[in-house]
Amino acid sequence: MKNSFFLVIPAQETKHGRLKEFEQKALEQWLFELPTANPGLATRLLHDFIVDFNSLSMPFQLRLDTLEQIRPKILIIEDYLRSRLIKAAFPKEDNDLKILQVLTEIEREFTIGYWVVLKELTHRQVGWFQGKNLALALQRCIKGLSSVVVSHYLMGLPIPDWVWIDLHSLYKLSIKIKKDTVKVPDATNLNTKTSSPEECYRQIILLSLSRPTGLMQKEIIQVYGFIENLFPFFNLSAEAVEGQQYQFAILTDEDKPPFVQVEMHTARDSATLYVNLIGLYRALEKKEKFVNLGQTRFASIHMKNQEEKPTLELLEYLEQRWLGLELQKEAVFIDRLDRYMSIGMASAHSLQGSSPSQDKFINKSENNQENLAQSESDRLLFCVFSKPGMLSVGNLISFRRADQPDSRRTLAIVNELIVAKQSGKISFGVSIITMNYHAVYYAMHNATEKEIPLKGLFYNAEGQLDDSSFLVVDSFMLKESDVVKMQIGQEIIYLILKNKKNVGLGYWQFECNRVATKAGQEQPKKGYDFI
């Protein structure tokens, strides 16, 4: 690998007098005085430092030592900037795009520093000790480019040109110089691990095959970390994998991510690698070893710890992607007609219609605005939003065809989101809950007259028995075996809840069985009428 297309090394200036600035004690003092309480200033100072540092000529060992010394601070800044990017839904504000630009520029410049070391070491004969430096520089370059990929995935944006081909080339270089399996310390802010250049390459490959457009932002970081636990169960192969239904191919001489290849015997050249997931399929047969059974996928908006295990629902999503199954399985929008779409429970409820007797329960300040959703394909819609923070994977939406009345609505969950660069256009796919539902009010069966009923969405399962019905709510307080009274039209009915399921961000679905009377309610005793 003679040159990098993405990691372009700037012109090197020889200034021997400045090299003392990068000696260990001087650098320690500079890092100690870094204003970490002011992350904006700290980010600017580190950014300027690394850009200036890359423009200076110096011995490779001094450069490598300096990079390793500032790496913990770089990782802290990277974590902070990413946390800023995942605070709100899509479309993003202009300020978020500026943050992404600074973040990826820091990641690129920092990786260029290691690339300078790697390029120098690969042009000379190196001994055993310097061979360890070679493995370290390789691992850091692959890890750095992977960080650029992850940051763009977080924002739903395309990966910059030349990043993938540089990743492929670095992996091939690691094999050529026999450093692909050499493990080096990979300290993060949370713990200390070791990883090899080959493992880092496989990590970003498997993340790409996870279909990040179908993940919430916080899940992208979580899945990237979780893949480290799966290293023993999958590998790369020079040949197509026997017994694997779909092949996952990597064209290492092209600037492309891995992709699903349906035909196993399609002719490919020697530059093609395949991802062998047979061992991973076997391991995932015992999902309980890998999942956090105490959480559900959409229950918490913010992840407390990126090292925590994924939920069962998230692992099932990943397994389907790694099996090669399409996320958008059905052509939901085969008519290619425009739709009107609203977001959230409140609008799905009020737009479906309510009777005059229920008007007192409607919050008049609710935003019932519908957004025009046009056809992107027979499986995707797109909206052009004028305001930021409108849509996310996991959102509950309701929509209708443009030629139909408000009350002919379909209820769905957004399961994929694709961002058009620097515009308000958001393409999205959906998982249909039901094609027809009723806006209802419910309360606990023993609620008093003074308690205000809560909103819910009620529907009957298509193709099921008449008594198979479901209630979608936005209250996590309800639990299985609770009995609720529900007003649907002018009728009051009583339902017992079972099979609680977290279907979207802040939304739960219960299967319902109708009961004849208020369960467990005793008739109040009356006094003797003759006393």
MIZA-281959 format. One line per field, with one value per residue (C-alpha): z, y, x negated; residue number from 0; residue in one letter. Coordinates in Angstrom, 1 decimal. Each point is the difference from the previous one (the first is absolute). Example, Ala and Ser with C-alpha at 12.3 -4.5 7.8 and 13.67 -1.06 7.14 Angstrom:
MIZA-281959
zz <- (7.8,-0.7)
yy <- (-4.5,3.4)
xx <- (-12.3,-1.4)
num <- (0,1)
residuo <- (A,S)
//
This chain:
MIZA-281959
zz <- (0.0,-1.3,0.5,1.7,-1.9,3.2,2.4,-2.0,1.8,-0.1,-0.9,2.8,1.4,1.8,3.2,2.5,2.6,0.4,0.7,3.7,0.1,-0.6,2.7,2.7,2.8,-2.1,-1.6,3.4,1.2,-3.1,0.4,3.7,-0.8,-2.7,1.0,0.2,1.8,-3.2,-2.6,-2.9,0.7,0.8,-3.3,-1.9,1.7,-0.7,-3.6,-0.6,1.8,-2.2,-3.2,0.9,1.3,-3.3,-2.0,1.9,-0.9,2.9,0.9,-0.3,3.6,1.4,-2.3,1.2,3.7,-0.4,-1.7,2.7,2.8,-1.4,-1.0,3.3,-0.4,-3.7,1.1,2.6,-2.5,-2.5,2.5,1.0,-3.6,-0.8,3.0,-1.4,-3.3,1.4,2.2,-2.6,-2.8,-3.7,-1.9,1.8,0.7,-1.9,3.3,0.0,-3.4,1.1,3.0,-2.4,-2.2,3.0,1.4,-3.3,-0.7,3.4,-0.6,-3.5,1.1,3.0,-2.2,-2.5,2.8,0.3,-3.8,-0.1,2.5,-1.9,-3.4,1.4,1.7,-3.1,-2.0,2.2,1.5,3.5,2.9,2.6,2.1,-2.9,-1.3,3.1,-1.1,-3.4,1.3,2.2,-2.8,-2.2,2.7,0.7,-3.7,-0.5,3.3,-1.0,-3.4,1.7,2.3,-3.1,-1.2,3.3,0.3,-3.4,0.8,3.1,-2.3,-2.6,-2.6,-2.8,0.8,-1.6,-3.1,0.4,3.6,-0.9,-2.5,2.6,2.6,-2.5,-1.0,3.6,0.8,-3.0,1.1,3.4,-1.6,-2.3,2.8,2.3,2.7,-0.5,3.2,2.3,2.9,1.5,3.0,-0.9,3.1,0.0,2.5,1.5,0.1,-1.4,-2.7,-2.8,-3.6,-3.3,-3.3,-1.4,2.9,-0.5,-3.7,0.7,2.5,-2.4,-2.7,2.2,1.1,-3.6,-0.6,3.0,-2.2,2.2,-1.7,2.0,3.3,2.4,0.4,3.4,-1.2,-2.7,2.7,2.1,-2.8,-1.0,3.5,0.3,-3.1,1.9,2.0,-3.3,-1.3,0.7,-2.0,-3.5,-2.3,-3.6,-2.8,-3.5,-1.3,0.2,3.1,-0.4,2.0,0.3,-1.8,-1.0,-0.6,1.4,-2.4,0.3,-3.1,1.4,-3.1,-0.1,2.1,1.2,3.3,0.2,-1.6,-0.2,-3.0,-0.8,-2.5,1.7,-3.1,-1.7,-1.4,2.0,-0.2,2.7,1.6,1.3,3.6,1.6,3.6,1.6,2.5,0.5,3.5,0.9,-1.0,2.3,2.9,-0.4,0.5,3.7,0.0,3.8,0.3,-1.9,0.9,2.8,0.8,2.5,-2.8,-3.2,-3.1,-0.1,3.8,0.7,-2.3,1.4,0.4,3.4,-0.9,-3.5,1.3,1.2,-1.8,-2.7,0.6,-1.4,-2.6,-1.2,-0.2,-2.1,-2.3,-0.4,-0.6,-2.8,-1.7,0.4,-1.5,-3.1,0.5,-1.4,2.5,-2.3,-0.8,-1.6,-2.6,2.3,-2.4,-3.3,-1.3,0.3,1.1,2.3,3.7,2.8,3.2,3.6,2.8,3.5,2.0,0.5,-3.7,-0.9,2.6,-0.8,-3.8,0.1,1.3,3.3,1.0,1.4,3.5,0.0,-1.0,3.6,0.2,-3.1,0.6,-2.4,-0.2,-1.6,-3.3,-2.4,-3.1,-2.7,-2.2,-3.6,-0.5,-3.6,-1.6,0.0,-1.1,0.5,3.5,1.1,0.4,0.3,1.7,-0.3,3.5,0.7,3.6,1.6,2.5,-1.5,-0.8,1.5,-0.3,2.4,-0.4,-0.1,-3.1,-1.6,-3.7,-2.7,-3.7,-1.3,-1.6,3.2,3.0,3.3,1.7,-2.5,1.7,0.2,3.2,-0.3,1.6,-1.9,-0.4,-2.4,-0.6,-2.8,-0.1,-3.1,0.5,1.2,-0.6,1.9,-2.1,2.0,-1.6,2.3,0.1,2.3,1.9,-0.2,3.3,-1.5,-3.0,2.0,3.7,2.3,2.2,3.5,3.6,2.9,3.7,2.7,0.8,3.5,-1.1,1.4,-2.0,0.6,-1.6,-3.6,-2.4,-2.0,-3.8,-1.7,-3.4,-0.3,-2.8,-0.8,-1.4,-3.7,-0.7,3.7,2.1,0.7,3.7,-0.9,0.4,0.9,1.9,-0.8,2.8,1.0,3.7,1.4,3.3,-1.4,0.5,-0.9,1.8,0.5,-0.7,-1.7,-1.0,-3.6,-1.8,-3.6,-1.6,2.4,1.5,3.2,0.1,2.4,-1.1,1.7,-1.4,-0.9,-2.1,0.5,-2.9,-0.5,-3.6,-0.4,1.8,3.1,-1.3,1.3,-1.5,2.0,-1.2,1.5,1.0,0.7,3.4,0.8,3.2,2.0,1.1,3.7,0.8,3.0,0.2,2.8,3.0,0.8,3.5,1.3,-1.5,3.1,2.4)
yy <- (0.0,2.9,2.8,0.6,1.7,1.3,0.4,2.6,1.0,3.7,1.6,-0.6,2.9,-0.5,2.1,-1.7,2.7,-1.0,-3.7,0.7,0.9,-3.7,-1.5,-1.9,2.5,3.1,-1.8,-1.2,3.6,1.1,-2.7,0.7,3.7,-0.9,1.7,-3.2,2.0,1.9,-2.8,2.5,1.5,-3.3,-1.4,3.0,-0.2,-3.8,0.5,2.8,-2.1,-3.1,2.0,1.9,-3.2,-1.8,2.7,-0.4,-2.4,-2.1,-3.5,-2.6,-1.1,3.5,0.3,-3.3,0.7,3.4,-1.5,-2.7,2.7,2.2,-2.9,-0.2,3.7,-0.5,-2.9,2.2,2.7,-2.5,-1.5,3.5,1.1,-3.2,0.5,3.4,-1.6,-2.5,2.4,0.7,-1.7,0.7,2.3,1.4,3.6,1.9,0.0,-3.8,-0.1,2.4,-2.3,-3.0,1.9,0.8,-3.5,-1.8,2.5,-0.8,-3.7,0.3,2.2,-2.2,-3.1,1.8,0.2,-3.8,-0.3,2.1,-2.4,-3.1,1.3,0.6,-3.4,-1.9,1.6,-1.3,-3.2,-0.2,-2.2,-1.8,3.1,2.2,-2.8,0.6,3.7,-1.2,-2.0,2.9,2.5,-2.4,-0.6,3.7,0.9,-2.6,1.1,3.7,-0.6,-2.1,3.0,2.1,-2.6,-0.3,3.8,0.2,-2.9,1.9,2.9,-2.3,1.4,-1.7,-1.1,2.5,-1.1,-2.1,-1.1,-3.6,-0.6,1.3,-2.4,-2.9,1.0,0.2,-3.4,-1.5,1.8,-1.6,-3.4,0.7,1.0,-2.7,2.3,-0.6,-2.2,1.9,1.3,3.4,1.9,1.9,2.0,1.9,2.3,-3.0,-2.8,-1.5,-2.6,-1.4,-0.3,-0.8,1.8,-2.9,0.2,3.7,-0.5,-2.8,2.2,2.8,-2.6,-1.6,3.3,1.0,-3.3,0.9,2.4,3.1,1.9,-2.3,0.8,2.8,2.3,-1.2,-3.6,0.6,0.7,-2.9,-2.5,1.1,-0.8,-3.2,-1.5,-0.3,-2.8,-1.8,-0.2,-3.8,-0.8,1.4,0.5,0.9,-2.4,0.1,-2.2,-0.1,-1.6,-3.4,-0.5,3.8,1.0,3.4,1.1,3.2,1.2,2.7,1.4,1.0,1.9,2.2,2.9,-1.9,-1.5,-3.7,-1.1,-3.0,-2.3,-2.3,-2.2,-2.1,-1.0,3.4,0.4,2.4,0.9,-0.7,3.4,-1.2,-1.1,-1.7,0.3,-3.4,0.2,-3.7,0.1,3.1,-1.6,-2.9,2.3,2.0,-3.1,0.7,3.7,0.2,0.0,3.3,2.0,2.2,-1.5,2.8,2.6,0.4,1.6,3.2,0.3,2.5,2.8,0.4,-2.8,0.1,-2.0,-0.8,-3.2,-1.4,-3.1,0.6,-0.7,-3.2,2.0,1.8,-3.3,-1.5,3.0,-0.6,-3.7,0.6,2.4,-2.4,-2.7,2.3,0.6,3.2,2.6,1.1,-3.4,1.1,2.6,2.0,3.0,-1.9,2.6,2.7,2.5,3.0,-0.4,2.4,-1.0,1.2,-0.9,-1.2,-1.3,3.4,0.7,-3.7,0.2,3.3,-0.3,-3.3,1.9,0.3,0.5,3.3,-1.5,-0.6,3.5,1.1,-2.5,1.4,2.3,2.8,0.9,-3.3,0.2,-2.0,1.1,-2.6,-0.1,-0.9,-3.3,-0.8,-3.3,-0.7,-3.6,-2.8,-0.5,3.5,3.4,3.4,3.3,3.4,1.4,3.8,-0.6,-2.0,-2.9,-1.5,-3.6,-3.0,-3.7,-1.3,2.9,-0.8,1.4,-0.1,0.7,0.0,0.1,3.6,-0.9,-1.4,1.7,0.6,-3.0,-2.6,-0.2,-2.7,-0.3,-0.8,0.2,1.6,-2.8,1.7,3.5,1.3,3.6,2.1,2.0,3.6,0.1,-0.6,-3.0,-3.2,-3.3,-2.7,-3.5,-1.2,-3.1,-0.1,-0.6,0.1,1.4,1.1,1.1,1.9,3.0,-0.9,1.2,-2.3,0.0,-2.6,-1.9,1.5,3.6,2.7,2.3,2.9,-1.8,1.1,-3.0,-0.6,-0.4,-3.3,-1.6,-3.1,-2.5,-3.6,-2.3,-0.8,-3.6,-0.8,-1.0,2.7,0.3,0.5,3.7,2.4,3.3,2.3,2.5,2.4,-0.8,-2.3,-0.3,-2.6,-3.6,-3.4,-1.2,3.6,0.6,3.2,1.5,1.4,2.3,-0.7,2.1,0.2,-3.5,-0.7,-3.5,-1.6,-1.7,-2.1,0.7,-2.6,-0.5,3.4,1.0,3.1,0.9,3.5,2.8,0.5,-2.2,-3.4,-2.4,-2.4,-2.9,0.4,-2.3,1.4,-0.7,0.2,2.1,1.9,-2.8,-0.4,2.8,-0.7,1.6,2.6,-1.1,2.0,0.8,-1.4,2.1,-0.3,1.5)
xx <- (0.0,-2.0,2.5,3.3,2.9,1.7,-2.9,-2.0,-3.2,-0.7,-3.3,-2.6,-1.9,-3.3,-0.1,-2.4,0.6,3.6,-0.6,-0.4,3.7,0.8,-2.3,1.9,-0.2,0.8,3.0,1.2,0.1,1.9,2.5,0.4,0.8,2.5,3.3,2.1,2.8,0.4,0.5,0.3,-3.4,-1.6,1.2,-1.3,-3.4,-0.4,1.1,-2.5,-2.7,0.4,0.2,-3.2,-1.7,0.6,-1.7,-3.3,-2.8,-1.3,-1.3,2.7,-0.4,0.6,3.0,1.4,-0.6,1.7,3.1,0.3,-0.3,2.8,2.2,2.0,1.0,0.9,2.3,1.7,0.6,1.3,2.5,1.1,0.6,1.9,2.2,0.9,1.0,2.4,2.0,2.7,1.8,-0.2,-0.4,-2.9,-0.6,-2.8,-2.0,0.0,-1.5,-2.7,-0.7,-0.3,-2.4,-2.3,0.3,-0.9,-2.7,-1.6,0.4,-1.6,-2.9,-0.7,-0.1,-2.3,-2.5,-0.1,0.0,-3.2,-1.7,1.3,-1.2,-3.5,-0.2,1.1,-2.7,-2.8,-1.3,1.4,-1.1,2.2,0.6,0.9,2.2,2.2,0.2,1.0,2.9,1.0,0.0,2.0,2.6,0.4,0.4,2.7,1.7,-0.3,1.6,2.7,0.8,0.6,2.5,1.7,0.4,1.6,2.3,1.2,1.1,1.5,-2.3,-2.0,-3.6,-2.5,-1.8,-3.1,0.6,1.1,-2.8,-2.6,1.5,-0.3,-3.5,-1.2,1.4,-1.8,-3.2,0.3,0.1,-2.9,-2.3,1.4,1.3,3.8,0.4,-2.5,2.0,-0.8,1.4,3.2,0.7,3.3,1.6,1.8,-2.5,-3.2,0.2,-2.2,0.9,-1.7,0.2,2.0,2.6,0.4,0.7,2.5,1.7,0.8,0.9,2.6,1.4,0.5,1.9,2.3,1.9,-0.7,2.9,2.3,-1.7,0.7,-3.1,-0.8,0.2,-2.7,-2.6,1.3,-0.1,-3.5,-1.2,2.0,-1.6,-3.3,1.7,0.7,-3.6,-0.3,3.1,-0.7,-2.9,-1.0,-0.4,-1.6,2.8,3.8,1.2,1.7,3.2,0.7,3.2,-1.2,-3.6,-1.4,-2.6,-2.8,-1.5,-3.3,-1.2,3.1,1.2,3.1,1.3,0.8,3.2,2.4,-0.6,2.9,-1.7,-2.7,-1.9,-0.2,-3.5,-2.1,-3.7,-2.7,0.7,3.3,0.4,3.0,1.3,0.4,2.9,0.7,-1.5,2.0,3.2,-0.7,-0.9,3.2,2.1,-0.6,0.9,0.4,-3.8,-0.3,3.1,1.2,3.4,0.8,0.5,2.0,-1.3,2.1,0.6,-2.8,-1.0,-3.5,-2.4,-1.7,-3.0,-1.3,-1.6,3.4,1.4,2.6,3.7,1.5,2.0,-3.2,-1.9,2.8,-0.2,-3.8,0.5,2.4,-2.4,-2.9,2.1,0.4,3.8,1.4,1.1,2.8,1.4,3.3,0.9,2.3,0.2,0.4,2.6,-2.8,2.6,-0.5,0.9,0.7,-1.9,0.1,-2.4,0.9,2.9,1.8,0.4,0.8,2.8,1.6,-0.3,1.8,3.0,1.8,3.6,1.3,0.3,-3.8,-1.0,-0.6,-2.8,-1.8,-2.9,0.6,-3.7,-0.9,-1.8,2.1,-1.8,-0.5,-3.1,0.1,-1.9,-0.8,-1.0,-3.8,0.6,2.6,-1.5,-1.0,1.5,-1.7,0.8,-1.6,0.2,-0.2,-0.8,-2.8,0.4,3.1,-0.6,-2.0,-0.1,2.6,2.5,3.7,1.6,3.4,0.7,2.6,0.1,0.4,3.3,1.5,1.6,-1.8,1.6,-1.3,-3.3,-2.7,-2.1,-3.7,-3.5,-2.9,-2.6,-2.5,-1.2,-2.2,-1.2,-0.6,-3.1,0.5,3.7,3.2,0.8,0.4,0.8,1.5,1.4,2.7,1.2,3.8,1.8,3.5,1.9,2.9,0.4,2.3,-0.8,1.1,-0.2,-0.9,-0.4,-0.7,3.2,0.2,-0.7,2.3,2.2,-2.5,-3.0,-0.6,0.0,-3.2,-0.3,-0.5,0.1,2.1,0.1,1.0,-2.6,0.6,0.6,0.4,3.0,2.5,-1.0,-3.7,-0.6,-2.8,-0.5,-2.9,-0.8,-2.7,0.0,-2.7,2.0,2.4,-0.9,1.2,3.2,1.2,3.7,1.0,3.3,-0.1,2.4,0.3,2.7,2.8,-0.7,-1.9,-1.7,-2.4,-3.3,-2.6,-3.5,-2.7,-3.1,-1.5,-2.3,-2.2,0.9,-1.6,-1.7,2.1,2.9,1.3,2.4,2.3,2.0,3.5,2.8,3.4,1.6,3.7,-0.3,-2.5,-2.3,-0.3,2.4,2.3,3.4,0.1,2.1,3.1,1.3,3.3,2.7,2.2,-2.6)
num <- (0,1,2,3,4,5,6,7,8,9,10,11,12,13,14,15,16,17,18,19,20,21,22,23,24,25,26,27,28,29,30,31,32,33,34,35,36,37,38,39,40,41,42,43,44,45,46,47,48,49,50,51,52,53,54,55,56,57,58,59,60,61,62,63,64,65,66,67,68,69,70,71,72,73,74,75,76,77,78,79,80,81,82,83,84,85,86,87,88,89,90,91,92,93,94,95,96,97,98,99,100,101,102,103,104,105,106,107,108,109,110,111,112,113,114,115,116,117,118,119,120,121,122,123,124,125,126,127,128,129,130,131,132,133,134,135,136,137,138,139,140,141,142,143,144,145,146,147,148,149,150,151,152,153,154,155,156,157,158,159,160,161,162,163,164,165,166,167,168,169,170,171,172,173,174,175,176,177,178,179,180,181,182,183,184,185,186,187,188,189,190,191,192,193,194,195,196,197,198,199,200,201,202,203,204,205,206,207,208,209,210,211,212,213,214,215,216,217,218,219,220,221,222,223,224,225,226,227,228,229,230,231,232,233,234,235,236,237,238,239,240,241,242,243,244,245,246,247,248,249,250,251,252,253,254,255,256,257,258,259,260,261,262,263,264,265,266,267,268,269,270,271,272,273,274,275,276,277,278,279,280,281,282,283,284,285,286,287,288,289,290,291,292,293,294,295,296,297,298,299,300,301,302,303,304,305,306,307,308,309,310,311,312,313,314,315,316,317,318,319,320,321,322,323,324,325,326,327,328,329,330,331,332,333,334,335,336,337,338,339,340,341,342,343,344,345,346,347,348,349,350,351,352,353,354,355,356,357,358,359,360,361,362,363,364,365,366,367,368,369,370,371,372,373,374,375,376,377,378,379,380,381,382,383,384,385,386,387,388,389,390,391,392,393,394,395,396,397,398,399,400,401,402,403,404,405,406,407,408,409,410,411,412,413,414,415,416,417,418,419,420,421,422,423,424,425,426,427,428,429,430,431,432,433,434,435,436,437,438,439,440,441,442,443,444,445,446,447,448,449,450,451,452,453,454,455,456,457,458,459,460,461,462,463,464,465,466,467,468,469,470,471,472,473,474,475,476,477,478,479,480,481,482,483,484,485,486,487,488,489,490,491,492,493,494,495,496,497,498,499,500,501,502,503,504,505,506,507,508,509,510,511,512,513,514,515,516,517,518,519,520,521,522,523,524,525,526,527,528,529,530)
residuo <- (M,K,N,S,F,F,L,V,I,P,A,Q,E,T,K,H,G,R,L,K,E,F,E,Q,K,A,L,E,Q,W,L,F,E,L,P,T,A,N,P,G,L,A,T,R,L,L,H,D,F,I,V,D,F,N,S,L,S,M,P,F,Q,L,R,L,D,T,L,E,Q,I,R,P,K,I,L,I,I,E,D,Y,L,R,S,R,L,I,K,A,A,F,P,K,E,D,N,D,L,K,I,L,Q,V,L,T,E,I,E,R,E,F,T,I,G,Y,W,V,V,L,K,E,L,T,H,R,Q,V,G,W,F,Q,G,K,N,L,A,L,A,L,Q,R,C,I,K,G,L,S,S,V,V,V,S,H,Y,L,M,G,L,P,I,P,D,W,V,W,I,D,L,H,S,L,Y,K,L,S,I,K,I,K,K,D,T,V,K,V,P,D,A,T,N,L,N,T,K,T,S,S,P,E,E,C,Y,R,Q,I,I,L,L,S,L,S,R,P,T,G,L,M,Q,K,E,I,I,Q,V,Y,G,F,I,E,N,L,F,P,F,F,N,L,S,A,E,A,V,E,G,Q,Q,Y,Q,F,A,I,L,T,D,E,D,K,P,P,F,V,Q,V,E,M,H,T,A,R,D,S,A,T,L,Y,V,N,L,I,G,L,Y,R,A,L,E,K,K,E,K,F,V,N,L,G,Q,T,R,F,A,S,I,H,M,K,N,Q,E,E,K,P,T,L,E,L,L,E,Y,L,E,Q,R,W,L,G,L,E,L,Q,K,E,A,V,F,I,D,R,L,D,R,Y,M,S,I,G,M,A,S,A,H,S,L,Q,G,S,S,P,S,Q,D,K,F,I,N,K,S,E,N,N,Q,E,N,L,A,Q,S,E,S,D,R,L,L,F,C,V,F,S,K,P,G,M,L,S,V,G,N,L,I,S,F,R,R,A,D,Q,P,D,S,R,R,T,L,A,I,V,N,E,L,I,V,A,K,Q,S,G,K,I,S,F,G,V,S,I,I,T,M,N,Y,H,A,V,Y,Y,A,M,H,N,A,T,E,K,E,I,P,L,K,G,L,F,Y,N,A,E,G,Q,L,D,D,S,S,F,L,V,V,D,S,F,M,L,K,E,S,D,V,V,K,M,Q,I,G,Q,E,I,I,Y,L,I,L,K,N,K,K,N,V,G,L,G,Y,W,Q,F,E,C,N,R,V,A,T,K,A,G,Q,E,Q,P,K,K,G,Y,D,F,I)
//
